[in-house]
Amino acid sequence: MAVGTPTFVLAFEGDELLGGAPLVEERRGGVRRYRLATAGSEHGLDLVAAPGRGDDVADAVGVWLQRAGNRIVDLSGVRPDGALASCAPRAARVEVLETAPWFDVPPTFEDYLASRRKKFRQEIRRVSRRFDELGARYRVVDTDETERAIATLEHLHDQRWDRRSLFRAYFHQFEIAARAGAARGEVRFHELDVAGEVIASLATIERRGTCYFFQMGRNPDPRFANSGTVVKAKAVERACVEGFRKVDLCYGDPATKLLWADEREPVVRVHWGHGPTGRAVHGALMALWPFADALRRLRIGAAGAGRRRREPASAD
């Protein structure tokens, strides 16, 4: 998550709140820089707007970002065709960070399996049979168990990734948002348990016909290898039964995700400097970014040199 002073840009029509964007403000070279409050999670972020008022909110936020004065605007993790990206001037730089794999949900799980490669179909069926023999049970957690489900996900995630996950940096914010989302039925926890012990947990965000596989954790015990595959397969099967339109595997496209989905949606960083000083400082920072990126890659490599690798920001 971005660190700085919270700055909420809100659009009103009279006394009616239409929407807005959550930003943070910080200083770079004596110039204000505005970033998304959720920068670092980077899951196709966008404005929040009342139904049918997206264009109005985008116009209002764009006017605010391009008002007189010097500043840097750095919108990381947005989709290039999203409302927030439309707030940028034509001179803004657009860089593709990663892609988010996704697929259209077919009527049945068998239809979905038929769309996958033969080896992957066989793997899902093989591990599903193995966990059936272990007596594994899949469930979607009731909302009155949300607190327990959040704690279970945190524990399993730490077990799997040994506290080196990027998810740790914003887990507290996730926890707050997950409570609110679960109360509205928009955040769900999928669990796989054996003999009463939860061995895998997947958190999904479900909104407007799309199920987002946001984050997961699992018990690293070799007996439970591939439990993550099983819980994701069960979640896909549920998406078919419940009539979801799309499953989005979220930011990052490692080989494991591409086994599940054929389509990819780009996730980009849109940034620019505004005003003479803002443009000058923005240009100077851009010159330093390759060195900062190289240092970040070295740190990630060092973190992954131990027993376990570093995990990307989204569920794999």
N, C-alpha and C positions, 0 to 999 in steps of 0.2 A: 504494500500500500504506500502511496505517496505521503511524505512527511512535510508538514507545513501548517499554515493557518487555514482552517476550514473556511471556504468561501462558496456560499450557495447562490448561484445566479438563477433568480426566479422570474417567471413571466406571469403577469397579472392582466386581467381585463376587468377594470374596475376593482371590486373586492374579490373577484374570483381567481383562484390560483389555477393557471393553465398547465404549468410544468416548470422544468428547469434542468440545471446540470450541477452536480456536486464537484466542486474544484477545491484545490488547495493552492495557497499563494506562498511563494518563497522568494528569496532574493538570489540573483545570479549576476555578478559584476555590477551591483548597485541597481539592477533592473528587476522589476517584478516578473516572476515566471509563474504562469498558471498551468497546472496539470490536473488531470482527473484524479479525484480522491481514491479511485480504485486502480490507479496505475500500478502495474506489477502483477495483477491477476489476469488482465488482458484477455477477456472472453467475449469480444465483439460488443464493446460497450457503446451506449448511446444515451441520448436525452431521455428524460421522463416527461411524458405529456399526456394530458387527458385525451380520451378517444376523439379522433378527428381534428386535434389541434396541434399535431406535430409540426406542421409548416409554420404556424404562428409562433410556436416556442422556438423553433430553429432561427426564425428571423430575429426574434428578440435577443436570443443569446448571441447571435452573430453581430448584431449592432453593439452589444456590450463589449464583446471581445475586440471589436475594431473601432472603438471610440477613440477620441483624441488622447495622445499620450504615448509613452514608451513602455513596451512590455514584450515578453516572450510567451507564446502559447504553445504548449506541447501536449497533444492529445494522443496518448499511446494506448493501443488496444481497441481501436474503433474499426468498424467495417467501412470500406471505401465508399459504399453507396448509402451509408447511414445518414441520419439527420444531422448528427454532430459534425461529421466530416463536411457537410454542406455549408457549415458556418465559416469555413476557411476561405481566405482570399485565393485568387488564381495563382499567386506567386508562392503559395505554401509548398513545402516539401512533403512528399508522400513516400513512405518507405514500407515495404511489406515485411512484417516481423515473422509471421508464421502463417499457417493455414489451419482452419478448423474443419476436420472431417465430419461429414454428415451423410445421412441417407433418408430417402422417403420410406415411410413405414408401410409395408404391404398389409393385406387383409389378415394373413395368418403367419405364424412363426415358421411353418414349413415353407411358405413362399419366400420368407426371408432367407432361410438356410439354402434354398434352391438357388438364390442369387449369389451365394458366396462360393469361393473356390472349394473344390472337392476335399482337399487336405484339411481346410479349416472346418468344413462341415463335419468331417470325421472326428476331428479333435473335440469339437463341442459335444458331440454325441458320446465320445469315449469318456471325457471327464464328467459329464452329466451322469452316466451310468455308475462311475466310480463313487461319486458323492451320494447317489441314491443308495448304494450298498453300505455307505457309512451312516445312513439314516439322516442325511442333511435335509434341513427344511428351509425353504425360502419364505420370506414374509415382507410386506410393506408395513412399516411401523405406524401404529395409531398415533394421532396427534397428542394424546395425553401421555405418551412416552417420549416426547421430543427431547427433554433434558437428558434422559438416559441414552437416547440414540446419538445425541451430539457427543456426549462423553465417550461412548463406545467407538464412534468414528475417530475421535482424536486419539484414543488409546491404540487402535489398530493401525492408524496411519503412522504413529510414532514407532510402533513395533516394526512395521514394514520398512520405513525409511530412516530409522535411527535418528530422528529429529533433525535431519539435514534437508528436509523438504522446504521448498519455497512457500508452501502452504502455511508453515508455521508463522511466517512474517505477518500474515493477516488473519490468523485463526480467530482472534478475539472479535474482529469485525464480522467475520463469517458467522460466528456463534450468535451475535445479536441479530443479524439479518435472517439467519435460519429459523430462529424462534418466531420472528414476525411472519416469515414466508410459510412456515409449517402451519401457523394458526389460520392462514388463508387457503391452505391446501396447495400452495405453489412450491413448497419444498418438501420432498419426500425422502425417507431413508429406507433403503432396501437392504435386508440383512439375510445372511446365510448362517444357520447355526447347526451344530452337531452336539447332541446330548446336552442341550441347554446352553452351550457356549457359542457366542457369536464369533465366527471366524472370518467373516468378510462383511464390509459395509460400503454401500454406494449412496452418495447424496445426489439427488437429481433436482433440477429446477424445472417446473412444468408450467408452461404459460402459452396460451393461444395456440394450442395444438402441437407444441414442440416440447420434447423432453430432452433436457440438457444433462449429460453425464458430467457433473461438475467435479466431484472429488471422491476418492475412495481410500480404503485401507484394508489390510488383511493380515491374518496371523501368518508369520513366516515359517512356522513349523512345516518341515517337509511333508508331513502327513497330509497337510492341507494345501499343497501346491496346486495351482490352477483354480483355487476357490474364487479368485477375482473373475476368471472367465465364466464360471458358473453363475455368479450373481449378476454379471452384465447380461448373460444370455437370458436369464429369467426376467430381467428388466426389459429387454427387447421384446420378449414374448408378451409381457404385460402391456407394453406399448401397442402391440398389434391388437390385443383383446380390447383395450380401452379406446381404440380408435384414434390414437395420436397420428398426426400428419407427418411428423419429422422427428428424427433423433439426431441431436447435435452432440458430437463427442468433445467439443470445446477445443480451446487453443492448444496447439502442438500437434504434430503429425508423425510420431514415431511409428515404426513398422507395425507394432502391435495394433495401433488404432486403424491403420489402413487395411488390416484384415477384416475389419468390421464395416467399413464404408468406402464407397468409390468416389463420392463427391468431396470437394474441398472448397471452403470459402475463405478468402484472404482476410487476415487481420493486420491492420496497418497502424503506422505512427504518422500523424499529420502535425507538422510544426512550422512555425514562422516567427519572425520578429516584426514588431509593429513600432513605427516611429524611427527616426534616425538612430538613436542610441540603441533601441531594441533590436534593429536590424544588425547593427555593428556587433553587439554582444552575442546575438544569435549566431552570426557568422563565425565568431571566435570559438564559441562552444562547439559548433559543428566540426571545426578543425581538430578539436581535442577528442571528439567522440570515438574515432577509431582506436585511439590508445586506451580509452576507458573500456571499450568493448573487449579489447585484447586482454586487459587486466581481469575483467569479469570472467572471460573464458578460462584464464589460468586458475582463478579461484574455484570455478566450478570443477575443473579438472582435478585440482587438489582435493576437493571435497569428495569426489567420486573415486579417488585412488584407493580408498579403504575397502572394507568388506562389502559395502553396499554402494550403489550408484546414487547420484543426486536425482531427485525426481522432478519432472517438469511441473509447471503450475497447475495443470489440470489433470483429471483422472486419466490413467493410461490403461 
